[in-house]
Amino acid sequence: MIEKTRYSDSELEEFRAIIRDKLELAQRDYEQLKRSIMNLDGNDTDDTSPTYKVLEEGANTLSKEETARLAQRQLKFIQGLQAALIRVENKTYGICRETGKLIPAERLRAVPHATLSIEAKNDGKK
């Protein structure tokens, strides 16, 4: 039996749809995080008592730092998905960058921006 070296055009179309759906959701989440960081969501302490405001400032700073970290992580995820779309266009999507073999479709459905097979990923951790 001949081993497949790339996914068919119809399989790539399925992956493209999965990636686009995840990308749309990721971009919405990223925009929400950005709004939260910039206090555009209206959840501020400006209209509360000064004592409450002092107590909340520390928590707000910590919360903003955590939100900024989440936003940065989300942006990296978005970039990974955009790179995956380019690989779909180039018909190189789903090929492990370490082994050159096809990444199983089940993995790509779960992690559409994957560039490594499970074996290659585990070998890299050793």
N, C-alpha and C positions, 0 to 999 in steps of 0.2 A: 504494500500500500504506500502510495506517495504521500509524504508529509506536506501539508499546506504551508506555504511560505508567506501568505498574506490573506487577509479576509476579503471576501467577494464584495462587489459593489453594493449588493443588497444588504449584506451584513454591515458594511460601513455606513449605509444609510440609517440602519437601526441604531448604531452607536451614535451617529450624528444627532439623531432625535433625542437620545438619552442625554447627551452632553449639553445640547441646547436647553433642555428642560432644567437641568441642574444649574446651568450657567444663569438662566433667568432668575431662578430662586436665589442663587448665591449673590447676584447683583442687588436684588431687593434687600436681602439681609445686610449686605455691606452698606447700602444707603441708609438703612435704619440705624446701624451702628454709628455712621458718620453724623447723622442728625442727633443722636443721643450724646455724642461727644461735644457737639456744638450747642447743646441745650436747646435745640429747635423743637423738642418734643413738649416743651412747656412745663416740665416737672422740675421746677427750681424752688428755692427757699426764699426768694425775694419777698414774697407776700406773707411770710410768717414772722414770728417774734424774733428779736435779735438773739436771745438765748438759744433758741432752737437752731438758728442759723449757725452759730458757733459750733454747736455739737455736730451738726451735719457736714460742716466743711471738710473735716478729716475723712469722713465716709465718702463724700462726693469725690475727693481727690483720688482715693483708692479705687472707687468705682470707675472713674474716668480712665485711670491707668489700665484697669482690667479691660474696659471696653475698647481702649486703643489697641491693646494686645489682640483682642478678638478681631477687631477690624483689620489689623495687619495680617493675621492668619487667614481671614476671609479673602483678602486681596490676593494672597499667595495662591489660594484655592482657585480663584477666578482666573489667575494667570495660567495655572496648570490646565484648567478646562479650555482656555483659549488656545493654548499650545496643542492640546489634544485635537481640537477642531482643525488646526493646520495639518496635523499628521493625517487626519481623515482625508483632507483635500489632497495631500501628497500620496495617499494610499500606503502610508507607512504605519498607520495606526494599529496598535495591538502587537507590535513586534518588540520583544524585549531588547532593551539597549545593551544588555550584557551578553545574553546568549544568542540573540538573533532569531530565536524561535518565537512562535506565536504565544502570546499570553492567553490563557483560557478565557473564553467569552464570559463565563460566570464571574470571573474576577473583574473584567472590564465593565460588566453591568453594575457591579457593586462599587467599583472604584474606577470611574471612566477616565481619570487622568493618569492612571498607572502607566509607568514606563518600564517596570521590572516585573518579571514573573515572581511568584512566591519563592521559588528556589533561588533565584538570583538575589532577591531581597534578603532572604535568610542567610545566604553565603556572605553577603556584605556585612552582616552583623557579627560575624565571627572574628 
